[in-house]
Amino acid sequence: MTGIIGIVGLGTMGLGLVQVFASAGFQVIATDAHIPARDSALARMGAALQSRVAAGKLTEADRDATLARAQVAADLTAFAPATMVIEAIIEDTAAKSALFAALEAAVARDTVLATNTSSLPVHQIAAGLRHPERVLALHFFNPPPAMKLVELAPHAATDPAVVARAKTMTEAAGKTVILCPDRPGFIVNRCARPFYGEALALLEEGRKAADIDAAMQAAGYRLGPLALIDLIGADINLAATEGLSRAMDQHPRYHVFAALKAQVASGNLGRKTGRGFVFPDAPAAFPPDATTIALRIEAALVNEAAWLLAEGGTTAGDIDTAMRLGLNFPRGPFEMLAAHGPATIRATLASLAENAPDRLKLRYLPAPALEHA
């Protein structure tokens, strides 16, 4: 594939992006403000590639060719020939905007500038730049070499030609690219909130964490919602939930449950600390009301997806694909809707609203499309 890709940031995500594009045949230029990160980057990538060689998934020749296509630079002046630059730095709007402003002085007029943000508004990152029309989000999922999904989010002023070029290059790197709106959480992080939230609500209502997860595994999910929080880290999940809650004006659909705050306060953050909601316990037997638990969580997932769809900028099919690829769900929200039927989803939401405390009743208000389906 022709084109030169620039990567700024050589942490886990940024280095993963270097590997993705170099493995696909692109020349890659990368840098990091932190000198040790720059100095160790190629050795770290070599070790990651060597593990694939050892597993029989990559030849030594391909490993060497991939490494040869990656160049680490001391500063942004090396990015002059880049076709597209992706930043993978700290999740801070001001820092990303400042980086893009510096890049504008270093790259060609038609270079695509892509942010890997998972939650920040793209239009705010682009604001103040001389050429905001070339800025968009390419949200890769961690780890980038393994995860197929990329959410592509242009802002209102992004040039459609820039969107097309970014999509083509990212697909050439072997990714499934889903166009999504410049809205808080894009598709996956927003539509995933009920998966965690309803599990936490059930926990606060007195259900055992193991029973909740077992119910979702009975419904075909590889991981239950609480095990997924344990994998991500309760602190990371809390930060994402609080961020989306702020961005959505504290709407009850993004309520930050006390059970999650308490888990973080306890220090039992999941796998990285050795204990979480369910880790390291063995999976529990399916509870007698597993179907009811799964229906509750899936009804909330369907409703959130329907609200997002109503806002425009995406399709039901793309939402389903994003949720399957981004979270390894067995089916997307609109596939859930087809399986359960609108009447069942409406009835489930109505029952949840009736039994919810007043502050959370609006959490279960059906999206207009569900009310008339």
C-alpha positions as a printed NumPy array, in Angstrom:
array([[  0.   ,   0.   ,   0.   ],
       [  1.331,   3.444,  -0.897],
       [  1.312,   6.311,   1.559],
       [  3.244,   7.238,   4.65 ],
       [  1.58 ,   7.065,   8.054],
       [  2.703,   9.196,  10.98 ],
       [  2.032,   8.106,  14.566],
       [  2.492,  10.457,  17.515],
       [  2.63 ,   8.689,  20.863],
       [  4.502,   5.434,  21.488],
       [  2.634,   3.992,  24.424],
       [  0.711,   0.729,  24.076],
       [ -1.86 ,   2.197,  21.693],
       [  0.535,   4.219,  19.547],
       [  3.054,   1.407,  19.187],
       [  0.194,  -0.931,  18.301],
       [ -0.779,   1.469,  15.52 ],
       [  2.784,   1.466,  14.2  ],
       [  2.619,  -2.319,  14.05 ],
       [ -0.786,  -2.318,  12.328],
       [  0.241,  -0.013,   9.498],
       [  3.783,  -1.325,   9.066],
       [  2.445,  -4.892,   8.915],
       [  0.055,  -3.782,   6.166],
       [  2.9  ,  -2.481,   4.024],
       [  2.85 ,   1.223,   4.889],
       [  5.973,   3.204,   5.653],
       [  5.494,   4.53 ,   9.196],
       [  7.133,   7.473,  10.944],
       [  6.577,   7.645,  14.706],
       [  7.615,   9.821,  17.592],
       [  6.937,  10.531,  21.256],
       [  7.798,  13.491,  23.472],
       [  9.215,  11.026,  26.001],
       [ 12.747,  10.052,  24.94 ],
       [ 12.759,   6.584,  26.617],
       [  9.537,   5.734,  24.753],
       [ 11.225,   6.644,  21.472],
       [ 14.423,   4.782,  22.288],
       [ 12.642,   1.547,  23.231],
       [  9.888,   1.594,  20.6  ],
       [ 11.409,  -0.648,  17.936],
       [ 12.666,  -3.146,  20.503],
       [  9.199,  -3.342,  22.048],
       [  7.586,  -3.794,  18.652],
       [ 10.173,  -6.409,  17.731],
       [  9.297,  -8.368,  20.859],
       [  5.586,  -8.228,  20.   ],
       [  6.276,  -9.444,  16.479],
       [  8.616, -12.16 ,  17.741],
       [  5.809, -13.589,  19.855],
       [  3.815, -13.994,  16.634],
       [  6.789, -15.702,  14.999],
       [  7.045, -18.072,  17.962],
       [  3.337, -18.854,  17.649],
       [  3.692, -19.65 ,  13.956],
       [  1.542, -16.687,  12.909],
       [  4.334, -14.694,  11.248],
       [  7.509, -15.57 ,   9.369],
       [ 10.857, -14.149,  10.363],
       [ 11.096, -12.479,   6.962],
       [  7.762, -10.732,   7.489],
       [  8.838,  -9.665,  10.969],
       [ 12.012,  -8.115,   9.59 ],
       [ 10.148,  -6.42 ,   6.732],
       [  7.614,  -4.95 ,   9.142],
       [ 10.321,  -3.558,  11.4  ],
       [ 12.142,  -2.116,   8.393],
       [  9.066,  -0.101,   7.454],
       [  8.956,   1.619,  10.879],
       [ 11.068,   4.693,  11.596],
       [ 11.277,   6.527,  14.929],
       [ 11.896,  10.267,  14.636],
       [ 13.09 ,  12.79 ,  17.192],
       [ 10.502,  15.447,  16.364],
       [  7.615,  16.435,  14.107],
       [  9.78 ,  17.802,  11.299],
       [ 10.207,  14.211,  10.064],
       [  6.458,  14.042,   9.383],
       [  6.626,  16.321,   6.314],
       [  5.981,  13.481,   3.808],
       [  3.159,  11.864,   5.811],
       [ -0.123,  11.122,   4.043],
       [ -1.969,  10.742,   7.336],
       [ -0.916,  11.365,  10.943],
       [ -2.688,   9.675,  13.85 ],
       [ -2.167,  10.967,  17.368],
       [ -2.306,   8.591,  20.327],
       [ -1.322,  10.919,  23.154],
       [ -2.96 ,  11.856,  26.454],
       [ -6.773,  12.098,  26.394],
       [ -6.897,  15.871,  26.716],
       [ -8.499,  18.251,  24.234],
       [ -5.97 ,  21.052,  24.718],
       [ -2.998,  18.718,  24.299],
       [ -4.4  ,  17.172,  21.136],
       [ -5.273,  20.568,  19.648],
       [ -1.802,  21.887,  20.407],
       [ -0.225,  18.851,  18.758],
       [ -2.312,  19.289,  15.605],
       [ -1.43 ,  22.982,  15.484],
       [  2.257,  22.021,  15.567],
       [  1.692,  19.359,  12.922],
       [  0.046,  21.883,  10.605],
       [  3.407,  23.64 ,  10.391],
       [  5.216,  20.399,   9.598],
       [  3.035,  18.48 ,   7.136],
       [  1.596,  19.051,   3.68 ],
       [ -1.651,  20.947,   3.174],
       [ -3.552,  17.766,   2.294],
       [ -2.254,  15.521,   5.104],
       [ -5.076,  13.91 ,   7.076],
       [ -4.919,  14.606,  10.822],
       [ -6.623,  11.88 ,  12.851],
       [ -7.191,  11.699,  16.583],
       [ -7.489,   8.337,  18.299],
       [ -9.704,   9.801,  21.011],
       [-12.375,   7.501,  22.385],
       [-14.54 ,  10.21 ,  23.914],
       [-13.478,  13.804,  23.228],
       [-15.514,  15.91 ,  20.77 ],
       [-13.682,  15.999,  17.454],
       [-14.955,  19.491,  16.609],
       [-13.37 ,  20.835,  19.79 ],
       [-10.004,  19.287,  18.923],
       [-10.217,  20.825,  15.423],
       [-11.299,  24.266,  16.634],
       [ -8.68 ,  26.966,  16.102],
       [ -6.692,  25.06 ,  13.483],
       [ -5.965,  26.668,  10.133],
       [ -7.44 ,  23.681,   8.314],
       [-10.035,  22.001,  10.547],
       [-11.573,  20.374,   7.482],
       [ -8.822,  17.723,   7.462],
       [ -9.363,  16.61 ,  11.059],
       [-11.348,  13.525,  12.066],
       [-11.292,  10.725,  14.629],
       [-10.002,   7.229,  13.952],
       [-10.786,   5.421,  17.175],
       [ -8.87 ,   2.144,  17.241],
       [ -9.599,  -0.384,  19.973],
       [ -6.95 ,  -1.867,  22.237],
       [ -4.881,  -3.807,  21.325],
       [ -4.885,  -2.396,  17.766],
       [ -3.173,  -5.398,  16.097],
       [ -5.915,  -7.729,  17.366],
       [ -9.062,  -5.594,  17.251],
       [-10.717,  -5.238,  13.847],
       [-12.994,  -2.289,  14.554],
       [-12.162,   1.352,  13.922],
       [-14.739,   4.093,  14.541],
       [-14.334,   6.935,  12.029],
       [-15.92 ,  10.139,  13.304],
       [-15.713,  13.308,  11.208],
       [-16.925,  16.6  ,  12.625],
       [-19.408,  18.81 ,  10.802],
       [-16.708,  20.656,   8.832],
       [-14.578,  17.64 ,   7.849],
       [-14.068,  17.43 ,   4.086],
       [-15.821,  14.308,   2.68 ],
       [-12.704,  13.64 ,   0.575],
       [-10.662,  13.486,   3.788],
       [-13.142,  10.982,   5.243],
       [-12.832,   8.833,   2.124],
       [ -9.016,   8.891,   2.189],
       [ -8.834,   8.017,   5.881],
       [-11.307,   5.182,   5.402],
       [ -9.409,   3.76 ,   2.43 ],
       [ -6.054,   3.776,   4.214],
       [ -7.465,   2.27 ,   7.402],
       [ -9.283,  -0.469,   5.505],
       [ -6.032,  -1.177,   3.651],
       [ -4.536,  -1.888,   7.08 ],
       [ -7.093,  -4.674,   7.505],
       [ -9.622,  -2.885,   9.676],
       [-13.409,  -2.697,   9.551],
       [-14.214,   1.008,   9.526],
       [-17.575,   2.199,  10.817],
       [-18.652,   5.789,  10.191],
       [-20.155,   7.344,  13.298],
       [-21.272,  10.778,  14.495],
       [-19.151,  13.222,  16.475],
       [-21.178,  12.512,  19.579],
       [-19.972,  11.621,  23.103],
       [-18.698,   8.041,  23.207],
       [-19.138,   7.593,  19.442],
       [-20.959,   4.227,  19.046],
       [-19.339,   1.543,  21.198],
       [-18.494,   3.468,  24.357],
       [-21.904,   5.08 ,  24.391],
       [-24.003,   2.03 ,  23.551],
       [-22.041,  -0.097,  26.026],
       [-23.13 ,   1.987,  29.026],
       [-26.344,  -0.023,  29.692],
       [-24.404,  -3.303,  29.58 ],
       [-22.462,  -2.183,  32.624],
       [-25.124,   0.089,  34.093],
       [-27.952,  -2.43 ,  34.336],
       [-25.57 ,  -4.975,  35.863],
       [-24.577,  -2.403,  38.485],
       [-28.252,  -1.56 ,  39.091],
       [-28.981,  -5.25 ,  39.656],
       [-26.02 ,  -5.422,  42.021],
       [-27.399,  -2.509,  44.043],
       [-30.786,  -4.263,  44.111],
       [-29.153,  -7.188,  45.874],
       [-28.291,  -9.604,  43.063],
       [-24.968, -11.437,  43.204],
       [-22.33 , -10.367,  40.71 ],
       [-21.691, -13.981,  39.729],
       [-25.388, -14.554,  38.961],
       [-25.585, -11.469,  36.745],
       [-22.574, -12.512,  34.709],
       [-23.702, -16.127,  34.494],
       [-27.049, -14.963,  33.091],
       [-25.326, -13.058,  30.299],
       [-23.048, -15.978,  29.528],
       [-26.156, -18.145,  29.267],
       [-27.393, -15.654,  26.661],
       [-24.246, -16.161,  24.591],
       [-21.882, -13.443,  25.84 ],
       [-18.226, -14.421,  26.199],
       [-17.89 , -12.209,  29.265],
       [-20.532, -10.9  ,  31.609],
       [-20.624,  -7.144,  32.223],
       [-18.911,  -7.316,  35.6  ],
       [-16.16 ,  -9.583,  34.303],
       [-15.684,  -7.088,  31.478],
       [-15.308,  -4.271,  34.019],
       [-12.741,  -6.443,  35.804],
       [-10.858,  -6.864,  32.528],
       [-10.921,  -3.154,  31.669],
       [-10.364,  -1.972,  35.229],
       [-13.088,  -0.527,  37.449],
       [-11.225,   2.777,  37.615],
       [-11.091,   3.038,  33.814],
       [-14.766,   2.122,  33.541],
       [-15.678,   4.709,  36.177],
       [-13.736,   7.447,  34.391],
       [-15.439,   6.61 ,  31.085],
       [-18.879,   6.515,  32.71 ],
       [-18.361,   9.809,  34.514],
       [-17.061,  11.435,  31.346],
       [-20.063,  10.341,  29.305],
       [-22.431,  11.367,  32.098],
       [-20.966,  14.881,  32.067],
       [-21.095,  15.05 ,  28.29 ],
       [-24.749,  13.979,  28.302],
       [-25.804,  16.441,  31.033],
       [-26.141,  13.757,  33.729],
       [-29.05 ,  12.087,  31.958],
       [-30.215,   9.036,  33.961],
       [-29.263,   6.714,  31.081],
       [-25.64 ,   7.485,  32.01 ],
       [-26.107,   7.336,  35.775],
       [-22.902,   6.643,  37.702],
       [-23.886,   3.874,  40.095],
       [-22.644,   3.884,  43.672],
       [-21.61 ,   0.236,  43.329],
       [-18.976,   1.199,  40.757],
       [-17.666,   4.087,  42.869],
       [-17.46 ,   1.798,  45.893],
       [-15.562,  -0.82 ,  43.933],
       [-12.967,   1.747,  42.869],
       [-12.724,   3.081,  46.43 ],
       [-12.066,  -0.464,  47.68 ],
       [ -9.005,  -0.773,  45.449],
       [-10.286,  -4.033,  43.961],
       [-10.086,  -2.821,  40.388],
       [-10.152,  -6.161,  38.598],
       [ -7.48 ,  -8.288,  37.004],
       [ -4.731,  -5.719,  37.395],
       [ -5.089,  -5.74 ,  41.185],
       [ -5.908,  -9.437,  41.57 ],
       [ -9.565,  -9.04 ,  42.566],
       [-12.619,  -7.401,  41.109],
       [-16.379,  -7.871,  41.021],
       [-16.036, -11.535,  39.956],
       [-12.326, -12.093,  39.225],
       [-10.663, -14.483,  40.088],
       [-13.652, -16.608,  41.166],
       [-14.834, -19.54 ,  39.05 ],
       [-17.958, -18.912,  36.926],
       [-21.258, -19.509,  38.697],
       [-24.096, -21.766,  37.576],
       [-26.812, -20.104,  35.513],
       [-29.441, -18.604,  37.875],
       [-33.091, -19.671,  37.472],
       [-34.062, -16.218,  36.172],
       [-31.152, -15.911,  33.74 ],
       [-33.488, -15.115,  30.843],
       [-35.114, -12.245,  32.76 ],
       [-31.739, -10.741,  33.682],
       [-30.482, -10.958,  30.098],
       [-33.692,  -9.442,  28.724],
       [-33.404,  -6.489,  31.098],
       [-29.854,  -5.722,  30.023],
       [-30.581,  -6.248,  26.337],
       [-33.695,  -4.033,  26.479],
       [-31.559,  -1.215,  27.853],
       [-28.938,  -1.843,  25.152],
       [-31.605,  -1.717,  22.439],
       [-33.027,   1.516,  23.825],
       [-29.651,   3.287,  23.953],
       [-28.872,   2.243,  20.392],
       [-32.285,   3.483,  19.254],
       [-31.683,   6.878,  20.875],
       [-28.297,   7.13 ,  19.125],
       [-29.802,   6.133,  15.789],
       [-32.428,   8.859,  16.149],
       [-29.667,  11.481,  16.421],
       [-28.379,  10.629,  12.929],
       [-24.909,  10.013,  11.533],
       [-25.001,   6.207,  11.665],
       [-27.136,   3.218,  10.71 ],
       [-28.675,   0.305,  12.585],
       [-26.423,  -2.102,  10.699],
       [-23.286,  -0.145,  11.56 ],
       [-24.259,   0.035,  15.222],
       [-24.726,  -3.742,  15.263],
       [-21.365,  -4.319,  13.56 ],
       [-19.594,  -1.917,  15.919],
       [-20.973,  -3.608,  19.02 ],
       [-20.137,  -7.096,  17.781],
       [-16.576,  -6.18 ,  16.831],
       [-15.85 ,  -3.648,  19.565],
       [-17.14 ,  -5.695,  22.504],
       [-17.385,  -9.221,  21.059],
       [-21.145,  -9.203,  21.602],
       [-22.916, -12.236,  20.101],
       [-25.42 ,  -9.886,  18.414],
       [-25.938,  -6.18 ,  17.973],
       [-28.735,  -4.134,  19.593],
       [-30.964,  -4.122,  16.53 ],
       [-30.481,  -7.86 ,  16.144],
       [-31.614,  -8.098,  19.779],
       [-34.652,  -5.99 ,  18.891],
       [-35.541,  -8.328,  16.031],
       [-35.114, -11.381,  18.25 ],
       [-37.21 , -10.124,  21.181],
       [-39.688,  -7.991,  19.244],
       [-40.556,  -4.339,  19.913],
       [-43.493,  -5.182,  22.169],
       [-41.309,  -7.21 ,  24.538],
       [-38.668,  -4.464,  24.657],
       [-41.315,  -1.807,  25.371],
       [-42.911,  -3.919,  28.09 ],
       [-39.534,  -4.585,  29.719],
       [-38.641,  -0.887,  29.716],
       [-42.063,   0.016,  31.136],
       [-41.641,  -2.479,  33.975],
       [-38.15 ,  -1.183,  34.742],
       [-39.416,   2.418,  34.794],
       [-42.289,   1.504,  37.101],
       [-39.945,  -0.117,  39.63 ],
       [-37.083,   2.378,  39.37 ],
       [-36.539,   5.162,  41.911],
       [-37.821,   8.523,  40.707],
       [-34.37 ,   9.803,  39.815],
       [-33.868,   6.907,  37.388],
       [-37.292,   6.557,  35.774],
       [-36.226,   8.527,  32.681],
       [-33.442,   5.99 ,  32.225],
       [-36.028,   3.661,  30.733],
       [-37.955,   6.119,  28.557],
       [-38.239,   4.384,  25.165],
       [-36.696,   6.008,  22.117],
       [-39.386,   7.273,  19.705],
       [-38.647,   4.541,  17.17 ],
       [-39.401,   1.879,  19.791],
       [-42.663,   3.503,  20.862],
       [-43.975,   3.344,  17.314],
       [-42.419,   0.065,  16.187]])
